[in-house]
Amino acid sequence: MNPAPPPTLIQYAGDEFFIATTPSGHAIAIDVKGGRKSAPGPLELFITGLGSCTAADVVAILKKKREQVTAYHLEIRSERREEHPRAFRRIELKHVIRGHSVSKEAVERAIALSTNKYCSAVATVRATAEIVTTYDIQPAE
């Protein structure tokens, strides 16, 4: 039986800063003081994690399908509720794929598999937030 991984540690650093240390040992500064923007805030990190989760799935699936992807990025826009807790109401994920003769069907399938089956972060918010996915396939330069 494998030992349990260490916990994520969130430590107050003063002046509305926190330092998060992940189970893998990476430290991340978090700024919760509105407007200062000296480090990412908690919800910026959350939405970044969600985007990274689905982006990794899509790229891996397209590679498995032997699509000739030369570049990829994900654009994320989100809306939150006005009332507290200000949970996400809508998350828009635009996958931008560049490559040689990349199949529209393969891209649609990769996005669907990530959004509906593999990405745990999307699954976590799906019950409370509308998830909208789009894509743009561009020819390789």
C-alpha positions in Angstrom: 0.0 0.0 0.0 1.3 3.4 -1.0 1.7 6.0 1.8 -0.7 9.0 1.5 0.9 12.0 -0.2 1.6 15.0 1.9 -1.2 17.6 2.2 -1.4 20.9 0.3 -0.2 23.5 2.8 -1.6 27.0 2.8 0.4 29.4 5.1 -0.5 33.0 5.9 2.5 35.2 5.0 1.1 38.6 6.2 -0.5 41.5 4.4 -3.2 39.3 2.7 -0.6 37.0 1.1 -0.6 33.3 1.4 2.0 30.7 0.3 0.7 27.4 -0.9 2.9 24.4 -1.0 1.7 21.6 -3.2 2.1 17.9 -2.3 4.9 17.8 -5.0 6.7 20.6 -3.0 6.1 23.6 -5.3 5.4 26.9 -3.7 3.0 29.4 -5.1 2.3 32.9 -3.8 -1.4 33.9 -3.5 -2.6 37.5 -3.2 -6.1 37.9 -1.8 -5.9 41.7 -1.5 -8.3 43.0 -4.2 -6.7 45.2 -6.8 -3.1 44.7 -5.8 -2.5 41.8 -8.2 1.0 41.0 -6.9 0.4 37.3 -7.3 -2.5 35.2 -8.7 -5.6 35.1 -6.6 -7.4 31.9 -5.5 -9.9 31.8 -8.3 -7.3 32.7 -10.9 -5.4 29.6 -9.8 -8.6 27.5 -9.9 -9.6 28.5 -13.4 -5.9 28.1 -14.5 -6.0 24.6 -13.1 -9.3 23.8 -14.9 -7.9 25.0 -18.1 -4.6 23.1 -17.7 -6.6 19.9 -17.0 -8.7 20.1 -20.2 -5.8 21.4 -22.3 -3.7 18.4 -21.3 -6.5 16.0 -22.2 -7.1 17.6 -25.6 -3.5 17.6 -26.6 -2.9 14.0 -25.4 -6.0 12.7 -27.3 -5.0 14.5 -30.5 -1.6 13.0 -30.2 -3.1 9.5 -29.8 -5.2 10.1 -32.9 -1.9 11.0 -34.7 -3.1 14.5 -35.6 -0.3 16.7 -36.7 -0.7 19.5 -34.1 2.1 22.1 -34.2 0.8 24.5 -31.7 -2.1 24.7 -29.2 -3.4 27.2 -26.7 -6.6 27.6 -24.7 -8.4 30.9 -24.1 -10.6 31.0 -21.0 -13.3 33.5 -20.1 -15.4 33.2 -17.0 -18.4 34.9 -15.4 -19.2 34.7 -11.7 -22.4 35.2 -9.8 -23.0 38.7 -8.3 -24.2 37.3 -5.0 -22.1 35.4 -2.4 -20.6 32.9 -2.7 -19.5 34.3 -6.1 -19.3 30.9 -7.7 -18.6 30.6 -11.4 -21.8 30.9 -13.5 -20.3 30.4 -17.0 -16.9 29.2 -18.2 -16.0 29.5 -21.9 -13.1 27.4 -23.2 -11.8 28.2 -26.7 -9.3 25.6 -27.9 -7.0 27.0 -30.7 -5.3 24.3 -32.6 -2.7 24.8 -35.3 -1.4 22.0 -37.4 -1.2 20.1 -40.7 -4.7 18.9 -41.9 -6.0 18.6 -38.4 -9.4 16.8 -38.5 -12.4 18.7 -37.3 -14.0 15.5 -36.1 -10.9 14.6 -34.1 -10.8 18.0 -32.4 -14.5 17.8 -31.6 -14.1 14.3 -30.1 -11.1 15.2 -28.1 -12.8 18.3 -26.6 -16.0 16.2 -25.8 -14.0 13.4 -24.2 -12.1 15.9 -22.0 -15.2 18.0 -21.1 -17.5 15.1 -20.5 -15.3 12.2 -19.3 -11.7 12.9 -18.3 -11.2 16.4 -16.8 -11.9 16.2 -13.1 -11.8 20.0 -12.8 -14.6 20.5 -15.3 -16.6 17.7 -13.7 -16.2 19.6 -10.3 -18.0 22.7 -11.6 -20.3 21.3 -14.2 -23.3 21.1 -11.8 -23.1 24.8 -11.0 -21.5 26.5 -14.1 -22.4 26.4 -17.7 -19.4 25.1 -19.6 -19.2 26.4 -23.2 -16.5 24.9 -25.5 -15.5 26.2 -28.9 -12.5 25.7 -31.1 -10.5 27.2 -34.0 -8.4 25.1 -36.2 -5.6 27.0 -38.0 -3.2 25.8 -40.7 0.4 25.3 -39.7 2.7 28.2 -40.6 
